[in-house]
């Protein structure tokens, strides 16, 4: 009987590569979570029936790429996203304050 490659392992690997190349646009976050989930399922599938299913390396690589992308996304959100959000919040407060001052001075 010929061995088949686990579909979950292939999906995990493909999603892992796609997530690492697109982490900066936000879609990589979802893809990394799917790569991790499919990687775990693929690893279990290969370990459960090693005489029928191959793809352990693909599943492991997809899992690792998913974890790396997830870590990069979380670090980017903490070190870039949150400070940027606070800066923009202050800028918008200043803009609205200036608009209110303009409106008050025009109405008088």
C-alpha distances in whole Angstrom, upper triangle without the diagonal:
4,7,9,13,15,18,20,20,21,23,25,25,27,29,30,31,33,35,36,37,39,40,44,44,43,39,38,39,37,34,34,34,31,29,30,28,25,25,25,23,20,21,21,17,16,18,17,13,12,9,8,11,13,16,19,21,21,22,25,26,27,28,30,32,32,34,36,37,38,40,42,43,44,46,47,48,50,52,53,52,54,57,57,57,61,62,62,63,66,66,66,69,71,71,71,74,76,75,77,80,80,80,83,85,85,86,89
4,7,10,13,15,18,17,18,21,22,22,23,26,27,28,30,32,33,34,36,37,41,41,40,37,35,36,34,31,31,31,28,26,27,26,23,22,23,21,18,19,19,16,14,17,16,13,12,9,7,9,10,14,16,18,18,19,22,23,24,26,28,29,30,32,33,34,36,38,39,40,42,44,45,46,48,49,50,49,52,55,54,55,58,59,59,60,63,64,63,66,68,68,69,72,73,72,74,77,77,78,80,82,82,83,86
4,7,9,12,15,14,14,18,19,19,20,23,24,24,27,28,29,31,33,34,37,38,37,33,31,33,31,28,28,28,25,23,24,23,19,19,20,18,14,15,16,13,11,13,13,10,9,7,5,5,7,10,12,15,15,16,18,20,20,22,24,25,26,28,30,31,32,34,35,36,38,40,41,42,44,46,46,46,48,51,51,51,54,56,55,57,60,60,60,63,65,65,66,68,70,69,71,74,74,75,77,79,79,80,83
4,6,9,12,11,11,14,16,16,17,20,21,22,23,25,27,28,29,31,34,34,33,30,28,29,27,24,25,25,22,20,21,20,17,16,18,15,12,14,15,11,10,13,13,11,10,10,6,5,6,8,12,14,13,14,17,18,18,20,22,23,23,26,28,28,29,32,33,34,35,38,38,39,42,43,43,43,45,48,48,48,51,53,52,54,57,57,57,60,62,61,62,65,66,66,68,71,71,71,74,76,76,77,80
4,6,9,8,8,11,12,12,14,16,17,18,20,22,23,24,26,27,31,31,30,27,25,26,24,21,21,22,19,16,18,17,14,13,15,13,10,11,13,10,9,12,13,11,10,11,9,6,5,5,9,11,9,10,13,14,14,16,19,19,20,22,24,24,26,28,29,30,32,34,35,36,38,40,40,39,42,45,44,45,48,49,49,50,53,54,53,56,58,58,59,62,63,63,65,67,68,68,71,73,72,74,77
4,5,5,6,9,10,11,13,14,15,17,19,20,21,23,24,25,29,29,28,25,23,23,21,18,19,19,16,14,15,14,10,10,12,9,6,9,10,7,7,11,11,11,10,12,9,6,6,6,8,11,9,8,12,13,12,14,17,18,18,20,22,22,23,26,27,28,29,32,33,33,36,37,38,37,39,42,42,42,45,47,46,48,51,51,51,54,56,56,56,59,61,60,62,65,65,65,68,70,70,71,74
4,5,5,6,8,10,11,12,14,15,16,18,20,21,22,23,27,27,25,22,20,21,19,16,17,17,13,12,14,13,9,10,12,10,7,11,12,10,10,14,14,14,14,16,13,10,10,8,11,13,10,9,13,14,12,14,17,17,17,20,22,21,22,25,26,26,28,31,31,32,34,36,36,35,38,41,40,40,43,45,44,45,49,49,49,51,54,53,54,57,58,57,59,62,62,63,65,67,67,68,71
4,5,5,6,9,10,10,12,14,15,16,18,20,20,21,25,25,23,20,18,19,16,14,14,14,10,9,10,9,5,7,9,7,5,9,10,8,10,13,13,14,14,17,14,11,11,9,10,12,9,7,11,12,10,11,14,15,14,16,19,19,19,22,23,23,25,28,28,29,31,33,33,32,35,38,37,37,40,42,42,43,46,46,46,48,51,51,51,54,56,55,57,60,60,60,63,65,65,66,69
4,5,5,6,9,10,10,12,14,15,17,19,20,20,24,25,23,20,18,19,17,14,14,14,11,9,10,10,7,6,9,8,5,7,10,9,9,12,13,14,13,16,14,10,9,6,7,8,5,4,8,9,7,9,12,12,12,15,17,17,18,21,22,23,24,27,27,28,31,32,33,32,34,37,37,37,40,42,42,43,46,47,47,49,51,51,52,55,56,56,58,60,61,61,64,66,66,67,70
4,5,5,6,9,10,11,12,14,16,17,18,20,23,23,22,19,17,19,17,14,14,15,12,10,12,12,9,9,12,11,8,11,14,12,12,15,17,16,16,18,16,12,10,7,10,10,6,7,10,10,8,11,13,13,13,16,18,17,19,22,22,23,25,27,28,29,31,33,33,32,35,37,37,37,41,42,41,43,46,46,46,49,51,50,51,54,55,55,57,60,60,60,63,65,65,66,69
4,5,5,6,8,10,10,12,14,15,16,17,21,20,19,16,14,16,14,10,11,12,9,7,10,10,7,8,11,10,9,12,14,13,14,17,18,18,18,21,18,15,13,11,12,12,9,8,11,11,8,10,13,12,12,15,17,16,17,20,21,20,23,25,25,26,29,30,30,29,32,35,34,34,38,39,38,40,43,43,43,45,48,47,48,51,52,52,54,57,57,57,60,62,62,63,66
4,6,5,6,9,10,10,12,14,15,16,19,20,18,15,13,14,12,9,9,10,7,4,7,8,5,5,9,9,8,10,13,13,13,16,17,18,18,21,19,15,14,10,11,11,7,6,8,8,5,7,10,9,8,11,13,13,14,17,18,18,20,22,23,24,26,28,28,27,30,32,32,32,36,37,37,38,41,42,41,44,46,46,47,50,51,51,53,55,56,56,59,61,61,62,65
4,6,5,6,9,10,11,13,14,15,19,19,19,16,13,15,14,11,10,12,10,7,9,11,9,8,11,12,10,12,15,15,14,17,19,20,19,21,20,16,13,10,10,9,5,6,8,6,4,7,9,8,9,12,13,13,15,17,18,18,21,22,23,24,27,28,28,28,30,33,32,33,36,37,37,39,42,42,42,45,47,47,48,51,52,52,54,56,57,57,60,62,62,63,66
4,5,5,6,9,10,11,12,14,17,17,17,14,12,14,13,9,10,13,10,8,11,13,10,10,14,14,13,15,18,17,17,20,22,22,21,24,22,18,16,13,14,13,9,10,12,10,7,10,12,10,10,14,14,13,15,18,18,18,21,23,23,24,27,28,27,27,30,32,32,32,36,37,36,38,41,41,41,43,45,45,46,49,50,50,52,54,55,55,58,60,60,61,64
4,5,5,6,9,10,10,11,15,15,14,11,9,11,9,6,7,9,7,5,9,10,9,10,13,14,13,15,18,18,18,21,23,23,23,26,24,20,18,15,15,14,11,11,12,10,7,9,11,9,8,12,12,11,12,15,15,15,18,20,20,21,24,25,24,24,27,29,29,29,32,33,33,34,37,38,37,40,42,42,43,46,47,47,49,51,52,52,55,57,57,58,61
4,5,5,6,9,10,10,14,15,14,12,9,10,10,7,6,9,8,5,8,11,10,9,13,14,13,14,18,18,18,20,22,24,23,26,24,20,18,14,14,13,10,10,10,8,5,7,8,5,5,9,9,8,10,13,13,13,16,18,18,19,22,23,23,23,25,28,27,28,31,32,32,34,37,37,37,40,42,42,43,46,47,47,49,51,52,52,55,57,57,58,61
4,5,5,6,9,10,13,14,14,12,9,12,13,9,9,12,12,9,12,14,13,12,16,17,16,17,21,21,20,23,25,26,25,27,26,22,19,16,16,14,11,12,12,9,7,10,10,7,8,12,11,9,12,15,14,15,18,19,18,20,23,24,23,23,26,29,28,29,32,33,32,35,37,37,38,40,42,42,43,46,47,47,49,51,52,53,55,57,57,59,61
4,6,5,6,8,11,12,12,9,7,10,11,7,8,12,11,9,13,15,14,14,17,19,18,19,22,22,23,25,27,28,27,30,28,24,22,18,19,17,14,14,15,12,10,12,13,9,9,13,12,10,12,15,14,14,17,19,18,19,22,23,22,22,25,27,26,27,30,31,30,32,35,35,35,38,40,39,41,43,44,44,46,49,49,50,52,54,54,56,58
4,5,5,6,9,10,9,7,4,7,8,5,5,9,9,8,11,13,13,13,16,18,18,19,22,23,23,25,27,28,28,31,29,25,23,19,20,18,15,15,15,12,10,11,11,8,7,10,9,6,9,12,11,10,13,15,14,16,19,20,19,19,22,24,23,24,27,28,27,29,32,32,33,35,37,37,38,41,42,42,44,46,47,48,50,52,52,54,56
4,6,6,9,11,11,10,7,9,11,9,8,12,12,10,12,16,16,15,18,20,19,20,23,24,24,26,28,30,29,31,30,26,24,20,20,17,15,15,15,12,10,12,10,7,8,10,8,5,9,11,9,10,13,14,13,15,18,18,18,18,21,23,23,24,27,28,28,30,32,32,33,36,37,37,39,41,42,43,45,47,47,48,51,52,53,54,57
4,6,8,9,11,10,8,11,13,10,11,14,15,13,16,18,18,18,21,23,22,23,26,27,27,29,31,32,31,34,32,28,26,22,22,20,17,18,18,15,13,15,14,10,11,14,11,9,12,14,12,12,16,16,15,17,20,20,19,19,22,24,23,24,27,28,27,30,32,32,32,35,37,36,38,41,41,42,44,46,46,47,50,51,51,53,56
4,5,6,7,6,5,9,10,9,10,13,14,13,16,18,18,18,21,23,23,24,27,28,28,30,32,33,33,35,34,30,28,24,24,22,19,19,20,17,15,16,16,12,12,14,12,9,11,14,11,10,14,15,13,15,18,18,17,16,20,22,20,21,25,25,24,27,29,29,29,32,34,33,35,38,38,38,41,43,43,44,47,48,48,50,53
4,6,6,6,4,6,9,9,8,12,13,13,14,17,18,18,21,23,23,24,26,28,28,30,32,33,33,36,34,31,28,25,24,22,20,20,19,17,14,15,14,11,10,12,10,6,8,10,8,6,10,11,10,11,14,15,14,13,17,19,18,19,22,23,22,24,27,27,27,30,32,32,33,36,37,37,39,41,42,43,45,47,47,49,52
4,6,8,7,9,12,12,12,15,17,16,18,21,22,22,24,26,26,28,30,31,32,34,36,37,37,40,38,34,32,28,28,26,24,23,23,20,18,19,18,15,14,15,13,10,11,12,9,8,11,11,9,10,14,13,11,11,15,16,15,16,20,20,19,22,24,24,24,27,29,29,30,33,34,34,36,38,39,40,42,44,44,46,48
4,6,7,9,11,11,13,15,16,17,19,21,22,22,25,26,27,28,31,32,32,34,36,38,37,40,38,35,33,29,29,27,25,24,24,22,19,20,20,16,15,17,16,12,13,15,12,10,13,14,11,12,15,16,13,12,16,18,16,16,20,20,19,21,24,24,24,27,28,28,29,32,33,33,35,37,37,38,41,42,43,44,47
4,5,6,8,9,10,12,14,15,16,18,19,20,23,24,25,26,28,30,31,32,34,36,36,39,37,33,32,28,28,27,24,23,23,21,18,18,18,16,13,15,14,11,11,13,11,8,11,13,11,10,14,15,13,12,15,17,16,16,19,20,19,21,24,24,24,26,29,28,29,32,33,33,35,38,38,39,41,43,43,44,47
4,5,6,6,9,10,11,12,15,16,17,18,20,21,22,24,26,27,28,30,32,33,33,36,34,30,29,25,26,24,21,20,21,19,16,17,17,14,12,15,14,11,11,14,13,10,13,15,14,13,17,19,17,15,18,21,19,19,23,24,23,24,28,27,27,30,32,31,32,35,36,36,38,41,41,41,44,46,46,47,50
4,5,5,6,9,10,10,12,14,15,16,18,20,20,21,24,25,26,28,29,31,31,34,32,28,26,23,23,21,18,18,18,16,13,14,14,11,9,11,11,7,8,11,10,8,11,13,12,13,16,17,16,15,18,21,20,20,24,25,24,26,29,29,29,32,34,33,34,37,38,38,40,43,43,44,46,48,48,50,53
4,5,5,6,9,10,11,13,14,15,17,19,20,21,23,24,26,27,29,31,31,34,32,29,27,24,23,22,20,18,18,17,14,13,14,11,9,10,10,7,6,9,9,6,9,12,11,11,14,16,15,14,16,19,19,19,22,24,23,24,27,28,28,30,33,32,33,36,38,38,39,42,42,43,45,47,48,49,52
4,5,5,6,9,10,11,12,14,16,17,18,20,22,22,24,26,27,29,29,32,30,27,26,23,22,22,19,17,18,17,14,13,15,13,9,12,13,10,9,12,13,10,12,15,15,14,17,20,19,17,19,23,22,21,25,26,25,26,30,30,30,32,35,34,35,38,39,39,41,44,44,44,47,49,49,50,53
4,5,5,6,9,10,10,12,14,15,16,18,20,20,22,24,25,27,27,30,28,24,23,19,20,19,16,14,15,14,10,11,13,10,7,11,12,9,9,13,13,11,14,17,16,16,19,21,21,19,22,25,24,24,27,29,28,29,33,33,33,35,37,37,38,41,42,42,44,46,47,47,50,52,52,53,56
4,5,5,6,9,10,10,12,14,15,16,18,20,21,22,24,26,26,29,27,24,22,19,18,17,15,13,13,12,9,8,9,7,4,7,8,6,6,9,10,9,11,14,14,15,17,19,19,19,21,24,24,24,27,28,28,29,32,33,33,35,38,38,39,41,43,43,45,47,48,48,51,53,53,54,57
4,5,5,6,9,10,11,13,14,15,17,18,20,21,23,25,25,28,27,23,22,19,18,18,16,13,14,14,10,9,11,10,6,8,11,9,7,11,13,11,12,15,16,16,18,21,21,20,21,25,25,24,27,29,29,30,33,34,34,36,38,38,39,41,43,43,45,47,48,48,51,53,53,54,57
4,5,5,6,8,10,11,12,14,15,16,18,20,21,23,23,26,24,21,20,17,17,17,14,12,13,13,10,9,12,11,8,10,13,11,11,14,16,14,16,19,19,19,22,24,24,23,25,28,28,27,30,32,32,32,36,36,36,38,41,41,41,44,46,45,47,50,50,51,53,55,55,56,59
4,6,5,6,9,10,10,12,14,15,16,18,19,21,21,24,22,19,17,14,14,13,11,9,10,9,6,6,9,8,5,8,11,10,10,13,15,14,16,19,19,20,22,24,24,23,26,29,28,29,32,33,33,34,37,38,38,40,42,42,43,46,47,47,49,52,52,53,55,57,57,59,61
4,6,5,6,9,10,10,12,14,15,16,18,20,20,24,23,19,18,15,14,14,12,9,9,10,7,5,8,8,5,7,10,10,9,12,14,14,15,18,19,19,21,23,24,24,25,28,29,29,31,33,33,34,37,38,38,40,43,43,44,46,48,48,50,52,53,53,56,58,58,59,62
4,5,5,6,9,10,11,12,14,16,16,19,20,23,21,18,18,15,14,15,13,10,11,12,10,8,11,12,9,10,14,13,12,15,18,17,18,21,22,22,24,26,27,26,27,31,31,30,33,35,35,36,39,40,40,42,44,44,45,47,49,49,51,53,54,54,57,59,59,60,63
4,5,5,6,8,10,10,12,14,15,17,17,20,18,15,15,12,12,13,11,8,10,11,8,8,11,12,10,12,15,15,14,17,19,19,20,23,24,24,26,29,29,28,30,33,33,33,36,38,37,38,41,42,42,44,47,47,47,50,52,51,53,56,56,56,59,61,61,62,65
4,5,5,6,9,10,10,12,14,16,16,19,18,14,13,10,9,10,8,5,6,8,6,5,8,10,9,10,13,14,14,16,18,19,20,22,24,24,26,28,29,28,30,33,33,33,36,38,38,39,42,43,43,45,48,48,48,51,53,53,54,57,58,58,60,62,63,64,67
4,5,5,6,9,10,11,12,14,15,19,18,14,14,12,10,12,11,7,8,11,9,7,10,12,11,12,15,16,15,17,20,20,21,23,25,25,27,29,30,29,31,34,35,35,37,39,39,40,43,44,44,46,49,49,49,52,54,54,55,58,59,59,61,64,64,65,68
4,5,5,6,9,10,10,13,14,17,15,12,13,11,11,13,12,8,10,13,11,10,14,15,13,15,18,19,18,20,23,23,23,26,28,28,30,32,33,32,33,37,37,37,39,42,41,42,45,46,46,48,51,51,51,54,56,55,57,60,60,61,63,65,65,66,69
4,5,5,6,9,10,11,11,14,13,10,9,8,7,10,9,5,8,11,10,9,13,14,14,15,18,19,19,21,23,24,25,27,29,29,31,33,34,33,35,38,38,38,41,43,43,44,47,48,47,50,52,52,53,56,57,57,59,61,62,62,65,67,67,68,71
4,5,5,6,8,10,10,14,13,10,9,8,6,9,9,6,7,10,10,9,12,14,14,15,18,19,19,21,23,24,25,27,29,30,31,33,34,34,35,38,39,39,42,44,44,45,48,49,49,51,53,53,54,57,58,58,60,63,63,64,66,68,69,70,72
4,6,5,6,9,10,13,13,10,11,11,9,12,13,9,11,14,14,12,15,18,17,17,20,22,21,23,26,26,27,29,31,31,33,35,36,36,37,40,41,41,43,45,45,46,49,50,50,52,55,55,56,58,60,60,61,64,65,65,67,70,70,71,74
4,6,5,6,8,11,10,7,9,9,9,12,12,10,12,15,14,14,17,19,18,20,23,23,23,26,28,28,29,32,33,34,35,37,38,38,39,42,43,43,45,47,47,48,51,52,52,54,57,57,57,60,62,61,63,66,66,67,69,71,71,72,75
4,5,6,5,9,8,5,6,7,6,10,10,9,11,14,14,14,16,19,19,20,22,24,24,26,28,29,30,32,34,35,36,38,39,39,40,43,44,44,47,49,48,50,53,53,53,56,58,58,59,61,63,63,65,67,68,68,71,73,73,74,77
4,6,5,9,10,8,9,10,8,12,13,11,12,15,16,15,17,20,20,20,23,25,25,26,29,30,30,32,35,35,36,38,40,40,41,44,45,45,47,49,50,50,53,54,55,56,59,59,60,62,64,64,66,68,69,70,72,74,75,75,78
4,6,9,9,9,11,12,11,15,16,14,15,18,18,17,20,23,22,23,26,27,27,29,31,32,33,35,37,37,38,41,42,41,43,46,47,46,49,51,51,52,55,56,56,58,61,61,61,64,66,66,67,70,71,71,73,75,76,76,79
4,5,6,6,9,11,11,15,16,14,16,19,19,19,22,24,24,25,28,29,29,31,33,34,35,37,39,40,41,43,44,44,45,48,49,49,52,54,54,54,57,58,58,60,63,63,64,66,68,68,69,72,73,73,75,78,78,79,82
4,5,5,7,9,9,12,14,13,15,18,18,19,21,23,23,24,27,28,29,31,33,34,35,37,38,39,41,43,44,44,45,48,49,49,52,54,54,55,58,58,59,61,63,63,64,67,68,68,70,72,73,74,76,78,78,79,82
4,6,8,12,12,15,17,16,18,21,21,22,24,26,27,28,30,32,32,34,36,37,38,40,42,43,44,46,47,47,49,52,52,52,55,57,57,58,61,62,62,64,66,66,67,70,71,71,73,76,76,77,79,81,81,82,85
4,7,11,12,15,16,15,18,20,20,21,24,25,26,27,30,31,31,34,35,36,37,40,41,42,44,45,46,46,48,51,51,51,54,56,55,57,60,60,60,62,65,65,65,68,70,69,71,74,74,75,77,79,79,80,83
4,7,9,12,12,12,14,16,17,18,20,22,22,24,26,27,28,30,32,32,34,36,37,38,40,42,42,42,44,47,47,47,50,52,52,53,56,57,56,59,61,61,62,65,66,66,68,70,71,71,74,76,76,77,80
4,6,8,9,10,12,14,14,16,18,19,20,22,24,25,26,28,29,30,32,34,35,36,38,40,40,40,42,45,45,46,49,50,50,51,54,55,55,57,60,60,60,63,65,64,66,69,69,70,72,74,75,76,79
4,5,5,6,9,10,11,12,14,15,16,18,20,21,22,24,26,27,29,30,31,33,35,36,37,37,39,42,42,42,45,47,46,48,51,51,51,54,56,56,57,60,61,61,63,65,66,66,69,71,71,72,75
4,6,5,6,9,10,11,12,14,15,17,18,20,21,23,24,26,27,29,30,32,33,34,35,36,38,40,41,41,44,45,46,47,50,51,51,53,55,55,57,59,61,61,62,65,66,66,69,71,71,72,75
4,5,5,6,8,10,10,12,14,15,16,18,20,21,22,24,26,27,28,30,32,33,33,34,36,38,39,40,42,44,44,46,48,49,49,52,54,54,55,58,59,59,61,63,64,65,67,69,69,71,74
4,5,5,6,8,10,10,12,14,15,16,18,20,21,22,24,26,27,28,30,31,32,32,34,37,37,38,41,42,42,43,46,47,47,50,52,51,53,55,57,57,59,61,62,62,65,67,67,68,71
4,6,5,6,9,10,10,12,14,15,16,18,20,21,22,24,26,27,29,30,31,31,33,36,36,36,39,41,41,42,45,46,46,48,50,50,51,54,55,56,57,60,61,61,63,65,66,67,70
4,5,5,6,9,10,11,12,14,15,17,18,20,21,23,24,26,27,28,29,30,32,34,35,35,38,40,40,41,44,45,45,48,50,50,51,54,55,55,57,59,60,61,63,65,66,67,70
4,5,5,6,8,10,11,12,14,15,16,18,20,21,22,24,26,27,27,28,30,33,33,34,37,38,38,40,42,43,44,46,48,48,49,52,53,53,55,58,58,59,62,63,64,65,68
4,5,5,6,9,10,10,12,14,15,16,18,20,21,22,24,26,26,26,28,31,31,32,35,36,36,37,40,41,41,44,46,46,47,49,51,51,53,55,56,57,59,61,61,63,65
4,6,5,6,9,10,11,12,14,15,17,18,20,21,23,24,25,25,27,30,30,31,33,35,35,37,39,40,41,43,45,45,46,49,50,51,52,55,55,56,58,60,61,62,65
4,5,5,6,9,10,11,12,14,15,17,18,20,21,22,24,24,26,28,29,30,32,34,34,36,38,39,40,42,44,45,46,48,50,50,52,54,55,56,58,60,60,62,64
4,5,5,6,8,10,10,12,14,15,16,18,20,21,21,22,24,27,27,28,31,32,32,34,36,37,38,40,42,42,43,46,47,47,49,52,52,53,56,57,58,59,62
4,5,5,6,9,10,10,12,14,15,16,18,20,20,20,22,25,25,26,29,30,30,32,35,35,36,38,40,40,41,44,45,46,47,50,50,51,53,55,56,57,60
4,5,5,6,9,10,11,12,14,15,17,18,19,20,21,24,25,25,28,29,30,31,34,35,35,37,40,40,41,43,45,46,47,49,50,51,53,55,56,57,60
4,5,5,6,9,10,11,12,14,15,16,17,18,20,22,23,24,27,28,29,30,33,33,34,36,38,39,40,42,44,44,46,48,49,50,52,54,55,56,59
4,5,5,6,9,10,10,12,14,15,16,16,18,21,21,22,24,26,26,28,30,31,32,34,36,36,37,40,41,42,44,46,46,47,50,51,52,53,56
4,5,5,6,9,10,11,12,14,15,15,17,19,20,20,23,25,25,26,29,30,30,32,35,35,36,38,40,40,42,44,45,46,48,50,51,52,55
4,5,5,6,8,10,11,12,14,14,16,18,19,20,22,24,25,26,28,29,30,32,34,35,36,38,40,41,42,44,45,46,48,50,51,53,55
4,6,5,6,9,10,10,11,12,14,16,17,18,21,22,23,24,26,27,28,30,32,33,34,36,38,39,40,42,43,45,47,48,49,51,53
4,5,5,6,9,10,10,10,12,15,15,16,18,20,20,22,24,25,26,28,30,30,32,34,35,36,38,40,41,42,44,46,46,48,50
4,5,5,6,9,10,9,11,13,14,15,17,19,20,21,23,25,25,27,29,30,31,33,35,36,37,39,41,41,43,45,46,47,50
4,5,5,6,8,9,10,12,13,15,17,18,19,21,23,24,25,27,29,30,31,33,34,36,37,39,40,42,43,45,46,48,50
4,5,5,5,6,9,10,11,12,15,16,17,18,21,21,23,25,26,27,29,31,32,33,35,36,38,39,41,42,43,45,47
4,6,6,4,6,9,9,10,12,14,15,16,18,20,20,22,24,25,26,28,30,31,32,34,36,37,38,40,41,43,45
4,6,6,6,8,10,11,12,14,15,16,18,20,21,22,24,26,27,28,30,31,33,34,36,37,39,40,42,43,45
4,6,7,7,9,11,12,13,15,16,18,19,21,22,24,25,27,28,30,31,33,34,36,37,39,40,42,43,45
4,6,6,6,9,10,11,12,14,16,16,18,20,21,22,24,26,27,28,30,32,33,35,36,38,39,41,43
4,6,5,6,9,10,10,12,14,15,16,18,20,21,22,24,26,27,28,30,31,33,34,36,37,39,41
4,5,5,6,9,10,11,13,14,15,17,19,20,21,23,25,26,27,29,30,32,33,35,36,38,40
4,5,5,6,9,10,11,13,14,16,17,19,20,21,23,25,26,27,29,31,32,33,35,37,38
4,5,5,6,8,10,11,12,14,15,16,18,20,21,23,24,26,27,29,30,32,33,35,37
4,5,5,6,9,10,11,12,14,15,16,18,20,21,22,24,26,27,28,30,31,33,35
4,6,5,6,9,10,11,13,14,15,17,19,20,21,23,25,26,27,29,30,32,33
4,5,5,6,9,10,11,13,14,15,17,19,20,21,23,25,26,27,29,31,32
4,5,5,6,9,10,10,12,14,15,16,18,20,21,22,24,26,27,29,31
4,5,5,6,9,10,11,12,14,15,17,18,20,21,23,24,26,27,29
4,5,5,6,9,10,10,12,14,15,17,18,20,21,23,24,26,27
4,5,5,6,9,10,11,12,14,15,17,18,20,21,23,25,26
4,5,5,6,8,10,10,12,14,15,16,18,20,21,22,25
4,5,5,6,9,10,11,12,14,15,16,18,20,21,23
4,6,5,6,9,10,11,12,14,15,16,18,20,21
4,5,5,6,9,10,11,12,14,15,16,18,20
4,5,5,6,9,10,10,12,14,15,16,19
4,5,5,6,9,10,11,12,14,15,17
4,5,5,6,9,10,11,12,14,16
4,5,5,6,9,10,11,12,15
4,5,5,6,9,10,11,13
4,5,5,6,9,10,11
4,5,5,6,9,10
4,6,5,6,9
4,5,5,6
4,6,5
4,6
4
